[in-house]
Amino acid sequence: MKARVHVMLKNGVLDPQGEAVRHALGALGFAGVEGVRQGKVIELDLADGTTEATVKEMCEKLLANTVIESYTVELS
């Protein structure tokens, strides 16, 4: 079983990496990029029977800083 966790900064939290990417894209001639938010994707190989609740607990305890980040979980 696999889980994919998408972690992003919450709206309103300054994203300096995203801003640097936006600026670099403009410098490379890519007009029209008004904003960039950068996040991370964490892929987990899990034992069969691992629940979504267990993956969410992993996120709450380690994978995401829930004060400034939000996350979504996809199981497959």
N, CA, C and O atoms as CSV, one atom per row, in Angstrom:
chain,resi,resn,atom,element,x,y,z
A,1,MET,N,N,0.854,-1.180,0.000
A,1,MET,CA,C,0.000,0.000,0.000
A,1,MET,C,C,0.895,1.237,0.000
A,1,MET,O,O,1.951,1.258,0.632
A,2,LYS,N,N,0.459,2.252,-0.711
A,2,LYS,CA,C,1.218,3.496,-0.790
A,2,LYS,C,C,0.371,4.658,-0.296
A,2,LYS,O,O,-0.853,4.666,-0.430
A,3,ALA,N,N,1.049,5.626,0.271
A,3,ALA,CA,C,0.400,6.878,0.654
A,3,ALA,C,C,1.240,8.014,0.100
A,3,ALA,O,O,2.470,7.961,0.106
A,4,ARG,N,N,0.562,9.027,-0.370
A,4,ARG,CA,C,1.234,10.245,-0.834
A,4,ARG,C,C,0.690,11.383,0.007
A,4,ARG,O,O,-0.519,11.612,0.064
A,5,VAL,N,N,1.607,12.097,0.662
A,5,VAL,CA,C,1.240,13.219,1.520
A,5,VAL,C,C,1.727,14.496,0.849
A,5,VAL,O,O,2.914,14.633,0.551
A,6,HIS,N,N,0.813,15.428,0.612
A,6,HIS,CA,C,1.139,16.734,0.049
A,6,HIS,C,C,1.133,17.743,1.195
A,6,HIS,O,O,0.129,17.896,1.892
A,7,VAL,N,N,2.254,18.427,1.385
A,7,VAL,CA,C,2.388,19.405,2.465
A,7,VAL,C,C,2.633,20.776,1.838
A,7,VAL,O,O,3.537,20.941,1.019
A,8,MET,N,N,1.822,21.753,2.230
A,8,MET,CA,C,1.947,23.119,1.711
A,8,MET,C,C,1.859,24.098,2.875
A,8,MET,O,O,1.212,23.830,3.888
A,9,LEU,N,N,2.525,25.240,2.707
A,9,LEU,CA,C,2.351,26.298,3.693
A,9,LEU,C,C,0.900,26.775,3.660
A,9,LEU,O,O,0.287,26.842,2.595
A,10,LYS,N,N,0.368,27.099,4.805
A,10,LYS,CA,C,-0.999,27.613,4.872
A,10,LYS,C,C,-1.068,28.975,4.194
A,10,LYS,O,O,-0.075,29.698,4.118
A,11,ASN,N,N,-2.268,29.314,3.697
A,11,ASN,CA,C,-2.478,30.637,3.115
A,11,ASN,C,C,-2.154,31.695,4.152
A,11,ASN,O,O,-2.505,31.558,5.324
A,12,GLY,N,N,-1.488,32.739,3.721
A,12,GLY,CA,C,-1.121,33.821,4.623
A,12,GLY,C,C,0.264,33.669,5.231
A,12,GLY,O,O,0.785,34.614,5.824
A,13,VAL,N,N,0.871,32.490,5.092
A,13,VAL,CA,C,2.230,32.274,5.593
A,13,VAL,C,C,3.202,32.626,4.474
A,13,VAL,O,O,3.069,32.127,3.356
A,14,LEU,N,N,4.164,33.470,4.763
A,14,LEU,CA,C,5.155,33.883,3.781
A,14,LEU,C,C,5.889,32.671,3.227
A,14,LEU,O,O,6.316,31.793,3.978
A,15,ASP,N,N,6.034,32.631,1.884
A,15,ASP,CA,C,6.701,31.526,1.206
A,15,ASP,C,C,7.902,32.073,0.437
A,15,ASP,O,O,7.785,32.346,-0.757
A,16,PRO,N,N,9.055,32.241,1.093
A,16,PRO,CA,C,10.205,32.826,0.409
A,16,PRO,C,C,10.724,31.978,-0.751
A,16,PRO,O,O,11.205,32.529,-1.741
A,17,GLN,N,N,10.639,30.659,-0.652
A,17,GLN,CA,C,11.071,29.812,-1.766
A,17,GLN,C,C,10.156,30.001,-2.964
A,17,GLN,O,O,10.629,30.104,-4.096
A,18,GLY,N,N,8.869,30.047,-2.730
A,18,GLY,CA,C,7.923,30.279,-3.812
A,18,GLY,C,C,8.152,31.624,-4.474
A,18,GLY,O,O,8.077,31.743,-5.697
A,19,GLU,N,N,8.430,32.638,-3.665
A,19,GLU,CA,C,8.688,33.974,-4.211
A,19,GLU,C,C,9.972,33.984,-5.033
A,19,GLU,O,O,10.033,34.648,-6.067
A,20,ALA,N,N,10.993,33.264,-4.595
A,20,ALA,CA,C,12.243,33.177,-5.353
A,20,ALA,C,C,12.010,32.490,-6.698
A,20,ALA,O,O,12.572,32.911,-7.710
A,21,VAL,N,N,11.194,31.446,-6.723
A,21,VAL,CA,C,10.873,30.758,-7.969
A,21,VAL,C,C,10.095,31.690,-8.897
A,21,VAL,O,O,10.377,31.749,-10.094
A,22,ARG,N,N,9.118,32.418,-8.352
A,22,ARG,CA,C,8.344,33.363,-9.164
A,22,ARG,C,C,9.256,34.404,-9.796
A,22,ARG,O,O,9.131,34.710,-10.981
A,23,HIS,N,N,10.172,34.945,-9.003
A,23,HIS,CA,C,11.104,35.951,-9.503
A,23,HIS,C,C,12.008,35.361,-10.592
A,23,HIS,O,O,12.227,35.995,-11.624
A,24,ALA,N,N,12.531,34.156,-10.368
A,24,ALA,CA,C,13.412,33.516,-11.346
A,24,ALA,C,C,12.684,33.226,-12.645
A,24,ALA,O,O,13.259,33.391,-13.721
A,25,LEU,N,N,11.438,32.801,-12.569
A,25,LEU,CA,C,10.670,32.552,-13.791
A,25,LEU,C,C,10.504,33.838,-14.593
A,25,LEU,O,O,10.629,33.833,-15.818
A,26,GLY,N,N,10.222,34.944,-13.896
A,26,GLY,CA,C,10.119,36.229,-14.579
A,26,GLY,C,C,11.430,36.621,-15.240
A,26,GLY,O,O,11.434,37.129,-16.361
A,27,ALA,N,N,12.546,36.388,-14.551
A,27,ALA,CA,C,13.860,36.717,-15.104
A,27,ALA,C,C,14.193,35.859,-16.322
A,27,ALA,O,O,14.970,36.274,-17.182
A,28,LEU,N,N,13.615,34.678,-16.396
A,28,LEU,CA,C,13.834,33.795,-17.545
A,28,LEU,C,C,12.875,34.086,-18.691
A,28,LEU,O,O,12.908,33.402,-19.714
A,29,GLY,N,N,12.023,35.091,-18.530
A,29,GLY,CA,C,11.134,35.490,-19.606
A,29,GLY,C,C,9.740,34.890,-19.555
A,29,GLY,O,O,8.962,35.060,-20.494
A,30,PHE,N,N,9.412,34.197,-18.487
A,30,PHE,CA,C,8.072,33.620,-18.364
A,30,PHE,C,C,7.153,34.652,-17.718
A,30,PHE,O,O,7.071,34.759,-16.494
A,31,ALA,N,N,6.476,35.399,-18.560
A,31,ALA,CA,C,5.592,36.459,-18.071
A,31,ALA,C,C,4.276,35.861,-17.574
A,31,ALA,O,O,3.871,34.776,-17.990
A,32,GLY,N,N,3.633,36.581,-16.693
A,32,GLY,CA,C,2.289,36.192,-16.267
A,32,GLY,C,C,2.233,35.312,-15.036
A,32,GLY,O,O,1.138,34.958,-14.601
A,33,VAL,N,N,3.363,34.943,-14.456
A,33,VAL,CA,C,3.341,34.153,-13.226
A,33,VAL,C,C,3.185,35.132,-12.071
A,33,VAL,O,O,4.113,35.868,-11.735
A,34,GLU,N,N,2.014,35.131,-11.474
A,34,GLU,CA,C,1.703,36.109,-10.439
A,34,GLU,C,C,1.984,35.601,-9.032
A,34,GLU,O,O,2.092,36.395,-8.098
A,35,GLY,N,N,2.100,34.308,-8.874
A,35,GLY,CA,C,2.381,33.762,-7.552
A,35,GLY,C,C,2.814,32.316,-7.637
A,35,GLY,O,O,2.374,31.581,-8.521
A,36,VAL,N,N,3.670,31.909,-6.727
A,36,VAL,CA,C,4.132,30.518,-6.643
A,36,VAL,C,C,4.101,30.113,-5.173
A,36,VAL,O,O,4.583,30.851,-4.313
A,37,ARG,N,N,3.546,28.961,-4.887
A,37,ARG,CA,C,3.597,28.362,-3.554
A,37,ARG,C,C,4.359,27.055,-3.713
A,37,ARG,O,O,4.005,26.233,-4.560
A,38,GLN,N,N,5.380,26.854,-2.927
A,38,GLN,CA,C,6.178,25.648,-3.021
A,38,GLN,C,C,5.880,24.766,-1.832
A,38,GLN,O,O,5.754,25.246,-0.705
A,39,GLY,N,N,5.769,23.484,-2.084
A,39,GLY,CA,C,5.504,22.530,-1.016
A,39,GLY,C,C,6.362,21.297,-1.174
A,39,GLY,O,O,7.398,21.320,-1.838
A,40,LYS,N,N,5.917,20.222,-0.555
A,40,LYS,CA,C,6.654,18.968,-0.672
A,40,LYS,C,C,5.671,17.812,-0.767
A,40,LYS,O,O,4.542,17.888,-0.283
A,41,VAL,N,N,6.128,16.739,-1.403
A,41,VAL,CA,C,5.358,15.508,-1.509
A,41,VAL,C,C,6.171,14.410,-0.836
A,41,VAL,O,O,7.357,14.243,-1.118
A,42,ILE,N,N,5.537,13.680,0.036
A,42,ILE,CA,C,6.184,12.584,0.745
A,42,ILE,C,C,5.460,11.302,0.357
A,42,ILE,O,O,4.251,11.184,0.559
A,43,GLU,N,N,6.195,10.338,-0.201
A,43,GLU,CA,C,5.603,9.054,-0.571
A,43,GLU,C,C,6.016,8.008,0.453
A,43,GLU,O,O,7.194,7.872,0.782
A,44,LEU,N,N,5.034,7.276,0.946
A,44,LEU,CA,C,5.263,6.258,1.966
A,44,LEU,C,C,4.847,4.894,1.426
A,44,LEU,O,O,3.757,4.755,0.871
A,45,ASP,N,N,5.698,3.894,1.584
A,45,ASP,CA,C,5.327,2.502,1.326
A,45,ASP,C,C,4.911,1.912,2.664
A,45,ASP,O,O,5.701,1.859,3.607
A,46,LEU,N,N,3.663,1.470,2.734
A,46,LEU,CA,C,3.091,1.046,4.011
A,46,LEU,C,C,2.644,-0.405,3.957
A,46,LEU,O,O,2.347,-0.932,2.884
A,47,ALA,N,N,2.598,-1.042,5.104
A,47,ALA,CA,C,2.066,-2.391,5.207
A,47,ALA,C,C,0.570,-2.362,4.911
A,47,ALA,O,O,-0.123,-1.402,5.251
A,48,ASP,N,N,0.086,-3.412,4.282
A,48,ASP,CA,C,-1.357,-3.519,4.036
A,48,ASP,C,C,-2.105,-3.392,5.353
A,48,ASP,O,O,-1.680,-3.913,6.384
A,49,GLY,N,N,-3.210,-2.699,5.296
A,49,GLY,CA,C,-4.015,-2.525,6.487
A,49,GLY,C,C,-3.719,-1.246,7.251
A,49,GLY,O,O,-4.438,-0.911,8.193
A,50,THR,N,N,-2.676,-0.527,6.864
A,50,THR,CA,C,-2.402,0.753,7.504
A,50,THR,C,C,-3.541,1.707,7.175
A,50,THR,O,O,-3.919,1.837,6.011
A,51,THR,N,N,-4.080,2.361,8.158
A,51,THR,CA,C,-5.251,3.204,7.937
A,51,THR,C,C,-4.855,4.642,7.614
A,51,THR,O,O,-3.743,5.085,7.901
A,52,GLU,N,N,-5.799,5.351,7.012
A,52,GLU,CA,C,-5.598,6.774,6.743
A,52,GLU,C,C,-5.403,7.532,8.050
A,52,GLU,O,O,-4.638,8.496,8.107
A,53,ALA,N,N,-6.087,7.101,9.087
A,53,ALA,CA,C,-5.940,7.743,10.393
A,53,ALA,C,C,-4.500,7.628,10.899
A,53,ALA,O,O,-3.981,8.562,11.510
A,54,THR,N,N,-3.864,6.503,10.648
A,54,THR,CA,C,-2.472,6.319,11.062
A,54,THR,C,C,-1.562,7.266,10.287
A,54,THR,O,O,-0.649,7.858,10.863
A,55,VAL,N,N,-1.803,7.413,8.982
A,55,VAL,CA,C,-0.995,8.323,8.164
A,55,VAL,C,C,-1.210,9.765,8.632
A,55,VAL,O,O,-0.255,10.539,8.699
A,56,LYS,N,N,-2.434,10.128,8.953
A,56,LYS,CA,C,-2.697,11.477,9.466
A,56,LYS,C,C,-1.984,11.706,10.791
A,56,LYS,O,O,-1.496,12.806,11.052
A,57,GLU,N,N,-1.921,10.687,11.620
A,57,GLU,CA,C,-1.192,10.808,12.881
A,57,GLU,C,C,0.294,11.041,12.617
A,57,GLU,O,O,0.933,11.828,13.316
A,58,MET,N,N,0.850,10.356,11.603
A,58,MET,CA,C,2.244,10.576,11.203
A,58,MET,C,C,2.457,12.034,10.791
A,58,MET,O,O,3.462,12.653,11.143
A,59,CYS,N,N,1.498,12.567,10.044
A,59,CYS,CA,C,1.586,13.962,9.599
A,59,CYS,C,C,1.556,14.916,10.784
A,59,CYS,O,O,2.358,15.847,10.863
A,60,GLU,N,N,0.641,14.682,11.691
A,60,GLU,CA,C,0.486,15.558,12.850
A,60,GLU,C,C,1.717,15.540,13.751
A,60,GLU,O,O,2.066,16.557,14.351
A,61,LYS,N,N,2.376,14.384,13.848
A,61,LYS,CA,C,3.499,14.245,14.772
A,61,LYS,C,C,4.851,14.565,14.142
A,61,LYS,O,O,5.775,14.967,14.849
A,62,LEU,N,N,4.988,14.392,12.795
A,62,LEU,CA,C,6.313,14.531,12.214
A,62,LEU,C,C,6.347,15.163,10.827
A,62,LEU,O,O,7.157,16.055,10.576
A,63,LEU,N,N,5.495,14.722,9.940
A,63,LEU,CA,C,5.661,15.069,8.526
A,63,LEU,C,C,5.275,16.500,8.182
A,63,LEU,O,O,5.782,17.051,7.205
A,64,ALA,N,N,4.396,17.110,8.955
A,64,ALA,CA,C,3.965,18.490,8.688
A,64,ALA,C,C,4.033,19.302,9.973
A,64,ALA,O,O,3.728,18.809,11.058
A,65,ASN,N,N,4.431,20.533,9.828
A,65,ASN,CA,C,4.376,21.478,10.956
A,65,ASN,C,C,2.994,22.124,10.880
A,65,ASN,O,O,2.799,23.103,10.159
A,66,THR,N,N,2.055,21.580,11.616
A,66,THR,CA,C,0.656,21.980,11.453
A,66,THR,C,C,0.359,23.403,11.910
A,66,THR,O,O,-0.747,23.899,11.693
A,67,VAL,N,N,1.321,24.064,12.536
A,67,VAL,CA,C,1.133,25.467,12.887
A,67,VAL,C,C,1.139,26.319,11.617
A,67,VAL,O,O,0.359,27.263,11.497
A,68,ILE,N,N,2.019,25.984,10.669
A,68,ILE,CA,C,2.158,26.805,9.462
A,68,ILE,C,C,1.897,26.036,8.169
A,68,ILE,O,O,1.868,26.636,7.095
A,69,GLU,N,N,1.706,24.712,8.256
A,69,GLU,CA,C,1.508,23.901,7.052
A,69,GLU,C,C,0.189,23.137,7.126
A,69,GLU,O,O,-0.291,22.778,8.201
A,70,SER,N,N,-0.371,22.905,5.956
A,70,SER,CA,C,-1.523,22.017,5.840
A,70,SER,C,C,-1.085,20.805,5.010
A,70,SER,O,O,-0.058,20.850,4.333
A,71,TYR,N,N,-1.855,19.742,5.065
A,71,TYR,CA,C,-1.494,18.543,4.320
A,71,TYR,C,C,-2.734,17.818,3.834
A,71,TYR,O,O,-3.820,17.963,4.395
A,72,THR,N,N,-2.553,17.036,2.780
A,72,THR,CA,C,-3.586,16.132,2.293
A,72,THR,C,C,-2.948,14.761,2.128
A,72,THR,O,O,-1.744,14.646,1.895
A,73,VAL,N,N,-3.768,13.726,2.251
A,73,VAL,CA,C,-3.287,12.344,2.173
A,73,VAL,C,C,-4.027,11.628,1.043
A,73,VAL,O,O,-5.252,11.701,0.948
A,74,GLU,N,N,-3.269,10.936,0.189
A,74,GLU,CA,C,-3.842,10.075,-0.845
A,74,GLU,C,C,-3.360,8.655,-0.587
A,74,GLU,O,O,-2.158,8.421,-0.458
A,75,LEU,N,N,-4.277,7.715,-0.513
A,75,LEU,CA,C,-3.914,6.300,-0.360
A,75,LEU,C,C,-4.162,5.567,-1.662
A,75,LEU,O,O,-5.150,5.819,-2.351
A,76,SER,N,N,-3.248,4.647,-1.999
A,76,SER,CA,C,-3.455,3.827,-3.201
A,76,SER,C,C,-2.941,2.427,-2.967
A,76,SER,O,O,-3.022,1.582,-3.858
